[in-house]
Amino acid sequence: MTSGKRLHAKIKPYAGMVHGIAHPLRLAIAFSLAKEGELPVWQIIELLKVSPELVSHHLEVMRKTGWVKRVRIGKRVTYSIIPRNLVEIHRLLLYT
């Protein structure tokens, strides 16, 4: 079992990644995208019943931390979950 300084050193790189979904609204967005697949921003806003500004802010945090992918076609913007981080967090929790 890893503990103390070794554990801290092993998990530190994951802190920024976890920050990307460490908010109730970000978790709700991640859940919605994982369940529904690619969604336009307006549909995320409707599903979660929150302001467009709030959704945009949290999607940007999630994009910068590698949780979602943004695709723009004209004025339409859609987001989808990137499963890589889910796999990495799962691996960290199981094998640390």
URGIGI-V358259 format. One line per field, one symbol per residue. psi: psi as a letter, one per 30 degrees, with the letter a starting at -180 (. if undefined). burial: b if it has 9 or more other ideal C-beta (glycine too) atoms within 8 Angstrom, else e. Layout:
psi: ???
burial: ???
This chain:
psi: kklbeeeeeefeffeeeeefghkeeeeeeeeeeeefbkkleeeeeeefhlleeeeeeeeeeeefggflkkkkjbfkklklkjfeeeeeeeeeeeg.
burial: eeeeeebeebbeebeebbbbbeeebbbbbbebbeebeebebebbbebbeeeeebbbebbebbbebbbbebbeeeeebbbbbbeebeebbeebeeee
